[in-house]
């Protein structure tokens, strides 16, 4: 003990030139950056706004993925505006060499006890600076989180070691709100039609409606369980257990009607959300299923259903094709990818100039195909017309062969690069091999359509970034982080950072 004390005295012994002074605690140590105060942040933001325009500021995109490995992964992508400008296409195997897009891990943890099957992100309807995130899994639970829409600070660096080399910047404004136990089977679909309501569907053939204010279940819609028909003799299901549950549902923009498709039934159901009761059933006849690619031994069940933004048309997706219906529930056209491939996800986008509706489909062979549903030529025979594919991104031509399990389309406003020389959309695709890709798509490319001389769809878009997550992705959600931090959150964040730094200084002493 005396030896240790003696060594400490020799180390702390003052020099002959004068007594040593203890360094002040508020002075930042070398290699450590002290968080800026509120006054410094305002001064820096005003200085940046005077030196550059808003268009020169980078765009921040929050990406959330779920995987078979139960991992909920949040990524923040920082995209400079020059990466969105029109350039020559990349070589297809990867992003262009001048891409300086950076990815930062926001959160990464095992959120459920089994595979994450679906997720949903609410729309930003106010200036609260927050969005709601709901994740559903095979463990029958729904986890709810609050995500910040404010971009991360530029000086955010990772504090934890990472084997992937991706920086880690934890956002203290992202919080967990708890779990919901409204179902007793695996969750299949989640949706936020408004910021005050959460719709959830499961394999127990129920659709629950929850209120986001206190997460109370307001109502539960019970779909009928189909009768077993043509079950094989070698089926290992237990007595009385047959495939059942809601595969997907779509809510009309008026919030008064809802469509649903389920397992084990070749029909689509219409629900009245004002009364919570069934409004009708539309059975898929054999001729329609044959035209859409459902063979004799196929299930014939709808796997996806989607309304357009105006609520005048809806699309029912099957395994290898889709059918476009009018608001009168009459089939209008057949949509099939070329070459034929299994479909996984559907999204609608609107052309800003012509207000035309374009349907995007992701396929098993790594493509996202685009179909315009406005110009349909009615056929005179019994067969429905087929809508040709006007363009595609990815695929074998672009060096993407893994299936695109899910994707999201982010529309860029005029302030974020929506002029003639910049992209109109950012398409975020997620593959089962764990790769996340960012593509830029221009309206002119989709408006050109497909020439009669072309045998294959036109390859559009440009791959600007790719990130490997290391997990088998099952679902994806993304949004542009254009929100602002409230004064209360900013004060709490700065106070928490100062307390953390003081604790680190005390530990070092």
Buried (B, 14 or more C-beta within 10 A) or exposed (E): EEEEEEEEEEEEEEEEEEEEEEEEEEEEEEEEEEBBEEEEBEEEEEEEEEEEEEEEBBBBBBBBBBBBBBBBBBBBBBBBBBBBBEBEEBEBEBBBEEBEBBBBBBBBEEBBEEBBBBBBBBEBEEEBBBBBBBBBBBBBBBBBBBBBBBBBBEEBEBEEEEEEEBBBBBBEBBEEBEBBEBBEBBBBBBBBBEBEBBBBBBBBBBBBBBEBEEBEBEEBBEBEBBEBEEEEEEEEEEEEEBBBBBBBBBBBEEEBBBBBBBBBBBBBBBBBBEEBEBBEEBEBEEEBBBBBBBEEEBBBBBBBBBBBEEBEBBBBBBBBBBBBBEBEEEBBBBBBBBEEBBBBBBBBBBBBEEEBBBBBBBBBBBBBBBBBBEEBEEEEEEEBBBBBBBBBBBBEBBBBBBBBBBBBBBEBEEEBBBBEEBBBBBBBBBBBBBBBBBBBBBBEBBBEEBEEEEEEBBBBBBBBBBBEBBBBBBBBBBBBBBBBBBEEBBEEBBEEBBEEBEEEBEEEE
